[in-house]
C-alpha cells in the first residue's frame, strides 16, 4: 500500500470519528424519541466498529 492510500485511510478514520462524535452529541441532547435514539446509538456503534477496522488495516499495512 502506498503513502497516498494510507493518507486516504487516515482521512476516512478522521471522518468517521467526526461522524460518530456528531451522532453522540445528538444522542446526548436527548431530544428524539426512544426509537430514534436507539437507531442513532446503533449507527454510532457501527461507525466505531468501522473506525477500528480501518485502524487495524492501517496498522497491518504500516507494519
C-alpha positions in Angstrom: 0.0 0.0 0.0 1.4 3.4 -1.0 1.6 6.6 1.1 -1.4 8.1 -0.8 -3.6 5.1 0.1 -2.6 5.3 3.8 -3.4 9.0 3.8 -6.9 8.3 2.3 -7.5 5.7 5.0 -6.4 8.0 7.7 -8.7 10.7 6.3 -11.5 8.2 6.4 -10.8 7.4 10.1 -10.9 11.1 10.9 -14.2 11.5 9.0 -15.7 8.5 10.9 -14.5 10.0 14.2 -16.2 13.2 13.4 -19.5 11.5 12.3 -19.5 9.4 15.5 -19.0 12.5 17.6 -21.9 14.2 15.9 -24.1 11.2 16.4 -23.0 11.0 20.1 -23.9 14.7 20.6 -27.3 14.2 19.2 -27.9 11.2 21.4 -26.8 13.2 24.4 -29.2 16.0 23.6 -32.0 13.5 24.2 -34.5 15.4 22.0 -35.6 12.5 20.0 -37.9 9.6 20.7 -36.6 6.3 22.1 -36.7 4.6 18.8 -34.7 7.2 17.1 -32.2 7.3 19.9 -31.8 3.6 19.7 -31.1 3.8 16.0 -28.6 6.6 16.4 -26.8 4.5 19.1 -26.6 1.7 16.6 -25.2 4.0 14.0 -22.6 5.2 16.5 -21.6 1.7 17.3 -21.3 0.8 13.6 -19.2 3.9 13.0 -16.9 2.9 15.8 -16.5 -0.6 14.5 -15.7 0.7 11.1 -13.1 3.1 12.6 -11.5 0.2 14.5 -11.4 -1.9 11.3 -9.7 0.9 9.4 -7.2 1.5 12.1 -6.3 -2.2 12.2 -5.8 -2.2 8.4 -3.5 0.8 8.7 -1.5 -0.8 11.5 -1.1 -4.0 9.4 -0.1 -2.1 6.4 2.5 0.0 8.2 3.9 -3.0 9.9 
